[in-house]
Amino acid sequence: MLEWPYSRATPSDSAVKHDTSQIFAAFQRSRGDLSLPELLIDIDHAVPERTLRRWLSKWVDEGRLIKSGNRRSTRYRMTDASTEPEFEFLKGLSAPRKRALLGQLRDLWTHTSTAVEGNTLTLGDTHFVLEQGLTISGKPIKDHQEVIGHSRAIDILYRSLSTTINKQTVFDLHKAVQADTVIDIYKPNGAWKLEPNGTYTVTRDNRQVYVEYAAPEEVPHLMHEILAALNAERTPQLTLETAPETYVRIHAGVAHTHPFWDGNGRIARLLSNIPLLRAGLPPIVIPAERRQLYVQLLAEYELAVGAIDRRTGVWPKPDLLAEFASFCAECYEATRRLVEEAHGE
């Protein structure tokens, strides 16, 4: 946990410690990053703006906070162990190289997962937005919001790795990735879907098909089954070679259930990486240029299995996941290569 140590307990120092505790609590509540104006509002201007600026600058220099953006776009977030866990794949790297590799993985994971859904920002754009806090001229605001939201979702995921993943964790992830702020009681953010959903696609043999996902009333039971499997996964036994099999099981289960009105793909690609990260392995990402095959493989699996409900369970025919597992094993090359390069291999 982030500490704010002070050497002596004079009355003035006690007041300072109280003020800094308020700031710490604000960061804890935010579960993400904050701007200077947001901090001032949260602490009810208990600290003068000039003082707060000085403290934030000091904590950035000490490595207690991470600063992104410039001028009015400047934001801060905590750098405690809960947001930057010590993964096995980071061991042996210097502190700056660890931070750089985590940044590379965040950028690639965020770019690929949003690009698969149609986001127009490039990998370079994504890096610029997340590091500088600025917008890209000519690109939709929604696309910027999506990459910022996905980055925050990764932070939430990291903080959740040492705990039991529950329904609220999934809801928090969904609220983070959803850039749409329109209030619609039939399209809730951070809650299971209320209406049936499905998708139209074309298979590799040019068949036009409609895939219908689990009915809304089946979602709580099916997601409970998925989360139980996720939390029961024996992560110490995972290796780079066996990881894709675990990844596709959770991914396919969430995708086939489709528990939300929107954002299901991003949620599936986040949740399915939890066992890998818990085992100290890098995440799997799906390159946008392989989107067509990715969508086809999932659709063909879902069509072959048929509709799922509490009677069938989430995975009535797990053997049909073999081709999707091979595909994801090929996609694993991207993040494995980043890790190898960081270690100079």
N, C-alpha and C positions, 0 to 999 in steps of 0.2 A: 504494500500500500504506500502511496506517496506520503512522505513525512514532511513537516515544516518545522525543523528544529531551531530553537533559539537558545542561546547559551545561559542567559540569566533571567530570573523571574521577577524583574522589577515591575511596578504597576504599568508603566508604558509598554514594556515588553509583553505583558499579559494581554493588553489591549490589542497589540499587533498580532499576537498568536491567535486571538479570538477572530480577528478580521481575516487572517489567512485561512483559518478553519472554514469560514463561510465560503471562501473562494474554492477551497478544496471540495466542499459539499456541493457547490454549484456544478463543478466538473463531474462529480459522481452522478448527480441527477441527470445531467445532459446525456450521458452515455455516448458522447461523441465530442465534437469540437465546438468552441464558442468564440465569438468575436468580443472585442472590448465592450461595445455597447450592450451586448447580451449579458455579459458578466455584471456590468454595473446595474442593470435592471434586476437581475437575479438576486444580487446582494443588497438591493434597495439603496444603492449609492452609499453604503456604509464606509467606503474608502474613497478618497478623492481620486479623480481620474488620473492625475499626474503620478500619484503614488502607485496606483494600480499598474500603470504603464511601466513604471520603474521595476516593480516586483515581477511582472511578466517577463520583461527583458532579462532580468537576473536569473529567473528560473529556466528560461530558454538556454542561457549561457551555461548553466549548471547541468543541463540535460534532463531537467525534471519535466519540462514541457517541450512539445514540438510545435513549431511555428510554421504556418503555410500562408501563402498569399502576401500581398503588399498593400500598404496604405489602408484604404477603407475595406479591402477584401481580406485583411489579415485575420487569421483564426488560430486558436490554440487548442491543444489537446494534451492529456496526460501521457506520460511515457512509462507508467509503472509496469510491473511484470505481467499484470493481467491483460494489458493491451498488446504487449510484445513478448509473447512466451518464448522460452528457450527451447525451440524445437531441436530435435536430434540433428537435422540437416544443417543447423546453424553452428554446430560445435566445431571449434578449431578456427573460426573466423574472427577477425578483429571486430570491435564494436561498430566502427564505421561501415565495415563490409557487411555486417549483419543487417544494419539498418538499410543499406542499399539493396540487399537481396530481398528483404521484406517489402521494400518499395517496388522493386521490379515485379515481384509476385502479385502484389496488390494491383499494380497497373495492368498487368497482363490478364489477370483473373477478371478484373472489372471490365476491361475493354472487350474481351472475348464474350463474356456472359451477356453484356448489354448489346454488343454488335450482333450476336445471334438473334436477338429480338428486334433488330432493325435500327439500332442506334447508329448514327452517322459519324460519330467522333472516331478518329483514328487512334492508334496506340499512342502516337506522339501527342495528339490533342488531349487524350485522357491523362497522360502524365502531366501536361501543362496545367490542366484544370485542377488536378488534385494537389500539385505542388505549389502552384502560384495563386490559386484561388481566383483566377481570371477567366473570362469567357472567350470563346473562339468566334471571331467575326463571321457572320453568315450561317452559323449553326444554331439549331433550335434550342431555346432555353430548356425545354423538356429533356433534351439529350444531356445537357450539363447536369440537370437535377438527377438524372438516372445514374450517372457515373459517381456523383457525390454520394448518393444514397447507397449505392452498392459498396462503395468504400467504407461507409459507416457500418454497413451490414457485416463486412469482414471483421471490423473491430468488435462488434457485438459477438460474432462467432468466436473470436479468439478469447474473449472474456468468459465464454460459456464452456470452454473445453474441459475445465476441471470440475464442472458441475453436471448434474443430471439434465439432459435436454428435455424440456417439457413443452406443453402447449404454448405457454407464455413466451418462451424463447422463440418459437416459430412465429408467433404473432409479432414480436419485436423485429424480427428479420423482415417480415412482410411490410411492416410500416416503414422500415428503412428503405427498401428497394422501390416502393411505390412513389413515383414522382407526382402522380395525379392527386391534387388536393381537393377536387370536386367532391362535395358531400352527397352521397347517394346511399340511402338505407339499403338498397338492394345490391350495392357493390362496396361492401365495407373493407376498409384497410385494417389489418390486424385482427381479423375474425374470419371464420370459415365462410365459404360461399353460401348464399341463400337460394340460388337458382341453378338449375341444371346447366352444364356447359359441355362443349364438344368442339371438334375442329374438322375442317375439310382438308384433305390432302390427296396427293397423287402418288401412288406407289411406284417402285422401280419398274414394274411391268405395265405402267401407264394405266392403272385402274384408278378411277376416281372414287374415293371412299370417305365416309364420315365416321369419325371416331367419337363415341360418346363416353364421357368420363363418369366416375362414380356419382351417384345421386347425392344431393346435399345431406340427406338424412343418414347416409352411410359414412360420411367423412369423419366424424369424431371417432367412430370405432376403428376405421382403417388407419387413421393417423396415429391412434393409440398403439396399434400393432407395429407400425413403422418405427415410432419412437422407442418402443420397448426393444425392438431388434437393434436399433441404433445404439441404445445405452448398454445392451448386453454384448455388443461386439467385442471380441477378445483382441483388442488392438495390438498388444505386444507381439502377437504372432504374425502381424501383417508385414509383408516385404514389398519392395518395389514391383516384384513380379506378381504377387497375389493381390495387391491393393485394388487393381481394376475390377476384380470380381466382386469385392465388397462395395466399391463405389457404384457399380451399375445396379446392384440390388436395391440400394436405397434410392438411387436416382429414378429407376424405373417405377418403383413403388409410389413415390411422390408424384411423378408425372402421370401415372395411370389413374391415381386418385384425383389429381387436379383439385386440391382442396380450396383454392381461392378463385375469385372471379378473374384475377389477372396476376401476373408475376410468378406463375407456377414454375416456369423453367428456371428462373434465377434462384428461387427457393430450393428447387431440386438440386441444382448445381452447388449450392451452399451446403445444404444438409448432408449430401452424399460425401463431402470431403471431410466431415468431422472425424470418422474413424481413421482416416489417413493422417490428419494433423495430430490426433491423439497418439498415434504410433510414431510421431516424429518424422513423418514423410511429407514431401511437398504435395500441394493440391493438384488435381487433374483439371485441365481447362479444355474446352471444346473450341477449336479455331473457327472463326466465322466463315472462312472459306470452305469448311466442310459441313456447313449448316444443312444443305440439302440431304446428304446421306444421313446425318444425325437425326433429322426429323423423320426420314423414311424408316430408319431402323426402329425408332420408338413406335411409330404408327403401326408397322408390321407386327411388332411384338404385341401391341395392345389389341390389334385385330385378331391375332391368333389366339390370344388368351380369352378374349371376350370381356364382357362387363364384369366388374368385381364388386363384391359387397361383403357384408360380415359373414355370410355363409361360405363364400369361396375363399375368403382371406385375401391378403394383398398379393401373394405370389403363388397362385394355383399351379403354374407351370414354369418353375424356375429354370428348367433346362433350355427354354426358348431364349434365354438371355445370352447365350454363348456368343452370337455374332456381335451383339452390342458390346459385350465385354472385350472382344478382340479390337473393335473400333476404338474403344476408350483406352485400351493399352497403347495403341498407336498414337493417340492424342497426348498421352502422358510424356512423350518425348520432349515437348516444349518446356515444361517446368523442370524436368530432370536435367535438361541441358543447361538451364540457368543455374541450377545448383552446382553442377559439375564445373561450369565456368568460374563460379565464385570461389571454388576450391582449387582452381588452377589445373583441373584434370583435362 
